[in-house]
Amino acid sequence: MVILESAANVREIAAGVEVIFNWSGSRSLIREVFLTCRNLRWIHSRSAGLERILFPELIASYVTVTNGRGVFSPALGEFVLAAILYFAKDLRRMIISQMANSWCPFEVTMVAGQTLGIVGYGDIGHAIAARARALGMQVLALKRKPLPPTAPNQFADQIYGSDERLAMLPRCDYIVVATPLNGETHGMIGEAEFASMKRSAVVINVGRGPVIDEPAMVKALSEHRIRGAALDVFDEEPLPSGHPFYQLENVLLSPHCADHTPGWLDDAMRFFLAQLARFRRGETLLNVVDKALGY
């Protein structure tokens, strides 16, 4: 095993490289190593998101790509519940009153009976849906290839196709974005989508920042056309100082750490090592990615 922080010495070992584990390498580094290692057979990504490594040469190649799908889904599911309850119980108002030594009772909202819409119904989406159903919420989901109407689904009350989001979004009290970033999903939640939402809707993003048109979201939040947003991912990370999100009182910010539970990196490594054992035994790998689709 060789740890690479640059491609400077990769030529010395290139002929023997069959596997790349991308822990946190940049797109340019992975591409350079890929182009040098002609006997490469498999690339594994620590994260579920693949937009950093799916460059054209890799997509066109026979190299298998797998990702960390499922490793972090339970933690993200819990974060979404926390965000829902933050707004339903108006925890910000409670904290402000406490800090001001103020006793000022107010009404809070029940989550049971409200509707959660999930944009991107993969492994993370399922983890969110299971937890939302436990709270008594109705669950709607948006999926690239919706299941047939007769197909059973354990958690979602209804599944829409990706071109039906303007039909689903107006029904939702909370909207979670959990879709991967690719050519189809970039900017898929924009002006039209925000205009279709309830004024009481809360948007939660645990997918990738650019799936939501950020200026459109800032505008909708600033004008109170939606109630609020809870965001773990952004167009630019770290979020630049002075960004409007820092000033908006109806925004809950997480610095892309919603899945940083104790041992989260150990879990990612254990999953890769299990995959490596399968690879050495000639067994089928888990989480094989459709490189053309990006997930």
C-alpha positions as a Markdown table, in Angstrom:
| # | Residue | x | y | z |
|---|---|---|---|---|
| 1 | Met | 0.0 | 0.0 | 0.0 |
| 2 | Val | 1.2 | 3.5 | -0.9 |
| 3 | Ile | -0.2 | 6.8 | 0.4 |
| 4 | Leu | -0.2 | 9.5 | -2.2 |
| 5 | Glu | -0.5 | 13.2 | -1.4 |
| 6 | Ser | 0.8 | 14.1 | -4.9 |
| 7 | Ala | 1.4 | 12.3 | -8.1 |
| 8 | Ala | 5.2 | 12.9 | -8.0 |
| 9 | Asn | 6.2 | 9.3 | -7.3 |
| 10 | Val | 3.3 | 7.4 | -8.8 |
| 11 | Arg | 5.3 | 6.4 | -12.0 |
| 12 | Glu | 7.6 | 4.3 | -9.8 |
| 13 | Ile | 4.7 | 2.1 | -8.7 |
| 14 | Ala | 2.2 | 2.6 | -11.5 |
| 15 | Ala | 2.6 | -0.9 | -13.1 |
| 16 | Gly | 1.6 | -2.6 | -9.9 |
| 17 | Val | -1.4 | -0.4 | -9.0 |
| 18 | Glu | -4.7 | -2.2 | -9.3 |
| 19 | Val | -6.7 | -0.4 | -6.6 |
| 20 | Ile | -7.1 | 3.3 | -5.6 |
| 21 | Phe | -8.9 | 4.2 | -2.4 |
| 22 | Asn | -9.8 | 7.9 | -2.6 |
| 23 | Trp | -9.8 | 9.2 | 1.0 |
| 24 | Ser | -9.8 | 12.9 | 0.2 |
| 25 | Gly | -7.8 | 13.4 | -3.0 |
| 26 | Ser | -8.6 | 16.1 | -5.4 |
| 27 | Arg | -10.1 | 15.5 | -8.8 |
| 28 | Ser | -6.9 | 16.5 | -10.5 |
| 29 | Leu | -4.8 | 14.2 | -8.4 |
| 30 | Ile | -7.1 | 11.2 | -8.9 |
| 31 | Arg | -7.2 | 11.9 | -12.7 |
| 32 | Glu | -3.4 | 12.1 | -12.9 |
| 33 | Val | -2.9 | 8.9 | -11.0 |
| 34 | Phe | -5.6 | 7.2 | -13.0 |
| 35 | Leu | -3.9 | 8.2 | -16.3 |
| 36 | Thr | -0.6 | 6.8 | -15.1 |
| 37 | Cys | -1.7 | 3.5 | -13.7 |
| 38 | Arg | -2.6 | 1.5 | -16.8 |
| 39 | Asn | -3.4 | -1.7 | -14.8 |
| 40 | Leu | -5.9 | -0.1 | -12.6 |
| 41 | Arg | -9.1 | -2.2 | -11.9 |
| 42 | Trp | -11.0 | -0.5 | -9.2 |
| 43 | Ile | -11.4 | 2.9 | -7.5 |
| 44 | His | -13.2 | 3.2 | -4.2 |
| 45 | Ser | -14.5 | 6.6 | -2.8 |
| 46 | Arg | -14.7 | 7.1 | 0.9 |
| 47 | Ser | -17.7 | 9.3 | 0.5 |
| 48 | Ala | -21.0 | 8.6 | -1.3 |
| 49 | Gly | -20.7 | 11.7 | -3.5 |
| 50 | Leu | -18.6 | 11.1 | -6.7 |
| 51 | Glu | -18.6 | 14.4 | -8.4 |
| 52 | Arg | -15.0 | 14.9 | -7.5 |
| 53 | Ile | -13.7 | 11.8 | -9.2 |
| 54 | Leu | -15.9 | 11.0 | -12.2 |
| 55 | Phe | -13.9 | 12.6 | -14.9 |
| 56 | Pro | -14.6 | 11.6 | -18.6 |
| 57 | Glu | -11.7 | 9.2 | -19.0 |
| 58 | Leu | -12.8 | 7.2 | -15.9 |
| 59 | Ile | -16.4 | 7.2 | -17.0 |
| 60 | Ala | -15.4 | 5.8 | -20.4 |
| 61 | Ser | -13.0 | 3.2 | -18.9 |
| 62 | Tyr | -13.6 | -0.4 | -17.7 |
| 63 | Val | -12.4 | 0.5 | -14.2 |
| 64 | Thr | -15.0 | -0.3 | -11.5 |
| 65 | Val | -16.0 | 2.5 | -9.2 |
| 66 | Thr | -17.6 | 1.9 | -5.7 |
| 67 | Asn | -18.5 | 4.4 | -3.0 |
| 68 | Gly | -19.3 | 4.7 | 0.7 |
| 69 | Arg | -23.0 | 4.6 | 0.2 |
| 70 | Gly | -24.8 | 3.5 | 3.4 |
| 71 | Val | -21.9 | 4.1 | 5.8 |
| 72 | Phe | -23.1 | 7.6 | 6.8 |
| 73 | Ser | -26.9 | 7.3 | 6.1 |
| 74 | Pro | -28.0 | 6.7 | 9.7 |
| 75 | Ala | -26.2 | 9.8 | 11.0 |
| 76 | Leu | -27.7 | 11.9 | 8.2 |
| 77 | Gly | -31.1 | 10.5 | 8.9 |
| 78 | Glu | -30.8 | 11.6 | 12.5 |
| 79 | Phe | -29.6 | 15.1 | 11.5 |
| 80 | Val | -32.7 | 15.6 | 9.4 |
| 81 | Leu | -34.9 | 14.7 | 12.4 |
| 82 | Ala | -33.0 | 17.2 | 14.5 |
| 83 | Ala | -33.5 | 19.9 | 11.8 |
| 84 | Ile | -37.2 | 19.1 | 11.6 |
| 85 | Leu | -37.7 | 19.4 | 15.3 |
| 86 | Tyr | -35.5 | 22.5 | 15.5 |
| 87 | Phe | -38.1 | 24.3 | 13.4 |
| 88 | Ala | -41.2 | 22.5 | 14.6 |
| 89 | Lys | -40.4 | 23.4 | 18.3 |
| 90 | Asp | -38.8 | 26.7 | 17.5 |
| 91 | Leu | -35.7 | 25.9 | 19.4 |
| 92 | Arg | -34.0 | 29.1 | 18.3 |
| 93 | Arg | -36.7 | 31.1 | 20.0 |
| 94 | Met | -36.3 | 29.1 | 23.2 |
| 95 | Ile | -32.5 | 29.6 | 23.2 |
| 96 | Ile | -32.9 | 33.4 | 22.6 |
| 97 | Ser | -35.4 | 33.7 | 25.5 |
| 98 | Gln | -33.2 | 31.7 | 27.8 |
| 99 | Met | -30.1 | 33.8 | 27.0 |
| 100 | Ala | -32.2 | 36.9 | 27.7 |
| 101 | Asn | -33.6 | 35.6 | 31.0 |
| 102 | Ser | -37.1 | 35.9 | 29.5 |
| 103 | Trp | -40.1 | 33.8 | 30.3 |
| 104 | Cys | -42.3 | 34.0 | 27.2 |
| 105 | Pro | -44.4 | 30.9 | 26.5 |
| 106 | Phe | -45.5 | 30.2 | 22.9 |
| 107 | Glu | -47.1 | 27.5 | 20.8 |
| 108 | Val | -45.0 | 24.7 | 19.1 |
| 109 | Thr | -45.9 | 22.5 | 16.2 |
| 110 | Met | -46.6 | 18.8 | 16.1 |
| 111 | Val | -44.5 | 16.9 | 13.6 |
| 112 | Ala | -46.9 | 13.9 | 13.5 |
| 113 | Gly | -49.3 | 14.3 | 10.5 |
| 114 | Gln | -47.1 | 16.7 | 8.6 |
| 115 | Thr | -45.6 | 15.8 | 5.2 |
| 116 | Leu | -41.9 | 15.2 | 4.4 |
| 117 | Gly | -40.8 | 15.3 | 0.8 |
| 118 | Ile | -37.4 | 13.6 | 0.0 |
| 119 | Val | -35.6 | 14.7 | -3.2 |
| 120 | Gly | -33.4 | 11.7 | -3.9 |
| 121 | Tyr | -34.7 | 8.4 | -2.6 |
| 122 | Gly | -31.5 | 6.4 | -2.3 |
| 123 | Asp | -29.9 | 4.9 | 0.8 |
| 124 | Ile | -29.8 | 8.3 | 2.6 |
| 125 | Gly | -33.4 | 9.0 | 1.6 |
| 126 | His | -34.5 | 5.6 | 2.9 |
| 127 | Ala | -32.8 | 6.3 | 6.2 |
| 128 | Ile | -34.5 | 9.6 | 6.5 |
| 129 | Ala | -37.9 | 8.2 | 5.6 |
| 130 | Ala | -37.7 | 5.4 | 8.2 |
| 131 | Arg | -37.1 | 7.9 | 10.9 |
| 132 | Ala | -39.7 | 10.3 | 9.7 |
| 133 | Arg | -42.4 | 7.6 | 9.6 |
| 134 | Ala | -41.5 | 6.7 | 13.2 |
| 135 | Leu | -42.5 | 10.3 | 14.1 |
| 136 | Gly | -45.9 | 9.8 | 12.4 |
| 137 | Met | -45.0 | 11.9 | 9.3 |
| 138 | Gln | -46.4 | 11.3 | 5.8 |
| 139 | Val | -43.5 | 10.6 | 3.4 |
| 140 | Leu | -43.3 | 11.6 | -0.3 |
| 141 | Ala | -40.2 | 10.8 | -2.3 |
| 142 | Leu | -38.7 | 12.0 | -5.6 |
| 143 | Lys | -36.8 | 9.3 | -7.5 |
| 144 | Arg | -35.1 | 9.3 | -11.0 |
| 145 | Lys | -36.8 | 6.0 | -11.8 |
| 146 | Pro | -40.0 | 5.8 | -9.7 |
| 147 | Leu | -41.2 | 2.3 | -8.6 |
| 148 | Pro | -44.3 | 1.0 | -10.4 |
| 149 | Pro | -47.5 | 2.0 | -8.5 |
| 150 | Thr | -48.1 | -1.6 | -7.5 |
| 151 | Ala | -44.5 | -2.0 | -6.0 |
| 152 | Pro | -44.5 | -2.1 | -2.2 |
| 153 | Asn | -42.5 | 0.5 | -0.4 |
| 154 | Gln | -41.9 | 0.2 | 3.3 |
| 155 | Phe | -41.6 | 4.0 | 4.1 |
| 156 | Ala | -42.8 | 6.3 | 1.3 |
| 157 | Asp | -46.5 | 6.9 | 0.9 |
| 158 | Gln | -46.0 | 8.0 | -2.7 |
| 159 | Ile | -43.0 | 8.1 | -5.1 |
| 160 | Tyr | -42.8 | 10.7 | -7.9 |
| 161 | Gly | -40.5 | 10.8 | -10.9 |
| 162 | Ser | -37.8 | 13.4 | -11.0 |
| 163 | Asp | -39.8 | 15.4 | -13.6 |
| 164 | Glu | -42.8 | 15.6 | -11.2 |
| 165 | Arg | -41.2 | 17.7 | -8.5 |
| 166 | Leu | -43.5 | 20.6 | -9.0 |
| 167 | Ala | -46.4 | 18.3 | -8.2 |
| 168 | Met | -44.7 | 16.9 | -5.0 |
| 169 | Leu | -43.2 | 20.1 | -3.5 |
| 170 | Pro | -46.4 | 22.0 | -2.8 |
| 171 | Arg | -47.6 | 19.1 | -0.7 |
| 172 | Cys | -44.6 | 19.2 | 1.7 |
| 173 | Asp | -44.1 | 20.9 | 5.0 |
| 174 | Tyr | -40.4 | 19.8 | 5.1 |
| 175 | Ile | -38.3 | 19.1 | 2.0 |
| 176 | Val | -35.0 | 17.2 | 2.2 |
| 177 | Val | -32.5 | 17.2 | -0.6 |
| 178 | Ala | -30.5 | 14.0 | -0.5 |
| 179 | Thr | -29.7 | 13.4 | -4.2 |
| 180 | Pro | -26.2 | 13.1 | -5.6 |
| 181 | Leu | -24.8 | 15.8 | -7.7 |
| 182 | Asn | -24.6 | 15.2 | -11.5 |
| 183 | Gly | -25.6 | 16.8 | -14.7 |
| 184 | Glu | -29.3 | 16.1 | -14.1 |
| 185 | Thr | -29.5 | 17.3 | -10.5 |
| 186 | His | -27.3 | 20.5 | -10.7 |
| 187 | Gly | -29.6 | 23.4 | -9.8 |
| 188 | Met | -32.7 | 21.2 | -9.9 |
| 189 | Ile | -34.2 | 23.1 | -6.9 |
| 190 | Gly | -34.5 | 26.7 | -8.3 |
| 191 | Glu | -36.8 | 29.6 | -8.7 |
| 192 | Ala | -39.8 | 27.6 | -9.9 |
| 193 | Glu | -39.4 | 25.0 | -7.2 |
| 194 | Phe | -39.2 | 27.6 | -4.4 |
| 195 | Ala | -42.2 | 29.4 | -5.9 |
| 196 | Ser | -44.2 | 26.1 | -5.7 |
| 197 | Met | -43.5 | 25.6 | -2.0 |
| 198 | Lys | -45.7 | 26.5 | 1.0 |
| 199 | Arg | -44.7 | 29.6 | 2.8 |
| 200 | Ser | -44.4 | 27.4 | 5.9 |
| 201 | Ala | -42.0 | 25.0 | 4.2 |
| 202 | Val | -38.5 | 24.2 | 5.5 |
| 203 | Val | -35.8 | 23.0 | 3.1 |
| 204 | Ile | -33.0 | 20.7 | 4.5 |
| 205 | Asn | -30.0 | 19.9 | 2.3 |
| 206 | Val | -27.8 | 16.9 | 3.2 |
| 207 | Gly | -26.9 | 16.0 | -0.4 |
| 208 | Arg | -24.7 | 18.5 | -2.3 |
| 209 | Gly | -24.8 | 22.3 | -2.3 |
| 210 | Pro | -25.2 | 22.9 | -6.0 |
| 211 | Val | -28.3 | 20.7 | -6.3 |
| 212 | Ile | -30.1 | 23.8 | -5.0 |
| 213 | Asp | -29.8 | 27.1 | -6.8 |
| 214 | Glu | -28.2 | 29.0 | -3.9 |
| 215 | Pro | -29.1 | 32.6 | -5.0 |
| 216 | Ala | -32.7 | 31.5 | -5.5 |
| 217 | Met | -32.7 | 30.0 | -2.0 |
| 218 | Val | -31.2 | 33.1 | -0.4 |
| 219 | Lys | -33.9 | 35.2 | -2.1 |
| 220 | Ala | -36.7 | 32.9 | -0.9 |
| 221 | Leu | -35.4 | 32.9 | 2.6 |
| 222 | Ser | -34.8 | 36.7 | 2.7 |
| 223 | Glu | -38.3 | 37.4 | 1.4 |
| 224 | His | -39.8 | 34.8 | 3.8 |
| 225 | Arg | -41.4 | 32.9 | 0.9 |
| 226 | Ile | -40.4 | 29.8 | 2.8 |
| 227 | Arg | -40.1 | 29.4 | 6.6 |
| 228 | Gly | -36.5 | 28.3 | 6.8 |
| 229 | Ala | -33.6 | 26.1 | 5.8 |
| 230 | Ala | -31.2 | 23.7 | 7.5 |
| 231 | Leu | -28.1 | 23.3 | 5.5 |
| 232 | Asp | -25.1 | 20.9 | 5.8 |
| 233 | Val | -23.7 | 21.4 | 2.3 |
| 234 | Phe | -23.0 | 24.5 | 0.2 |
| 235 | Asp | -21.8 | 25.7 | -3.2 |
| 236 | Glu | -18.5 | 26.8 | -1.6 |
| 237 | Glu | -17.0 | 25.1 | 1.4 |
| 238 | Pro | -16.0 | 26.4 | 3.9 |
| 239 | Leu | -18.8 | 28.9 | 3.6 |
| 240 | Pro | -17.2 | 32.3 | 3.0 |
| 241 | Ser | -17.2 | 34.9 | 5.7 |
| 242 | Gly | -20.0 | 37.4 | 5.0 |
| 243 | His | -22.2 | 35.0 | 3.2 |
| 244 | Pro | -25.9 | 35.9 | 3.6 |
| 245 | Phe | -26.6 | 32.5 | 5.3 |
| 246 | Tyr | -24.7 | 33.7 | 8.3 |
| 247 | Gln | -27.1 | 36.6 | 8.8 |
| 248 | Leu | -30.4 | 35.0 | 8.1 |
| 249 | Glu | -32.3 | 34.1 | 11.3 |
| 250 | Asn | -34.4 | 31.4 | 9.5 |
| 251 | Val | -31.3 | 29.3 | 8.6 |
| 252 | Leu | -29.7 | 26.6 | 10.6 |
| 253 | Leu | -26.1 | 26.0 | 9.5 |
| 254 | Ser | -24.0 | 22.8 | 9.9 |
| 255 | Pro | -20.4 | 23.1 | 8.6 |
| 256 | His | -20.7 | 19.8 | 6.6 |
| 257 | Cys | -20.4 | 17.7 | 9.7 |
| 258 | Ala | -23.8 | 16.2 | 10.0 |
| 259 | Asp | -22.4 | 12.7 | 9.7 |
| 260 | His | -19.2 | 13.3 | 11.8 |
| 261 | Thr | -20.1 | 10.9 | 14.6 |
| 262 | Pro | -17.5 | 9.3 | 16.8 |
| 263 | Gly | -15.7 | 6.7 | 14.7 |
| 264 | Trp | -17.1 | 7.9 | 11.4 |
| 265 | Leu | -13.8 | 7.7 | 9.7 |
| 266 | Asp | -13.1 | 4.3 | 11.2 |
| 267 | Asp | -16.4 | 3.1 | 9.8 |
| 268 | Ala | -15.4 | 4.3 | 6.3 |
| 269 | Met | -12.1 | 2.5 | 6.6 |
| 270 | Arg | -13.7 | -0.7 | 7.8 |
| 271 | Phe | -16.1 | -0.7 | 4.9 |
| 272 | Phe | -13.2 | -0.3 | 2.4 |
| 273 | Leu | -11.2 | -3.1 | 4.1 |
| 274 | Ala | -14.2 | -5.4 | 3.7 |
| 275 | Gln | -14.5 | -4.4 | 0.1 |
| 276 | Leu | -10.8 | -5.1 | -0.4 |
| 277 | Ala | -11.2 | -8.5 | 1.1 |
| 278 | Arg | -14.0 | -9.2 | -1.4 |
| 279 | Phe | -11.8 | -7.9 | -4.3 |
| 280 | Arg | -8.9 | -10.2 | -3.3 |
| 281 | Arg | -11.3 | -13.2 | -3.2 |
| 282 | Gly | -12.7 | -12.3 | -6.6 |
| 283 | Glu | -16.2 | -11.7 | -5.2 |
| 284 | Thr | -18.6 | -9.1 | -6.4 |
| 285 | Leu | -18.0 | -5.7 | -4.9 |
| 286 | Leu | -20.8 | -3.8 | -3.0 |
| 287 | Asn | -21.9 | -0.3 | -4.0 |
| 288 | Val | -20.8 | -0.5 | -7.7 |
| 289 | Val | -21.5 | 2.8 | -9.3 |
| 290 | Asp | -23.2 | 3.5 | -12.6 |
| 291 | Lys | -20.5 | 5.9 | -13.8 |
| 292 | Ala | -22.7 | 7.5 | -16.5 |
| 293 | Leu | -25.3 | 8.4 | -13.9 |
| 294 | Gly | -22.9 | 9.3 | -11.2 |
| 295 | Tyr | -24.4 | 7.1 | -8.4 |
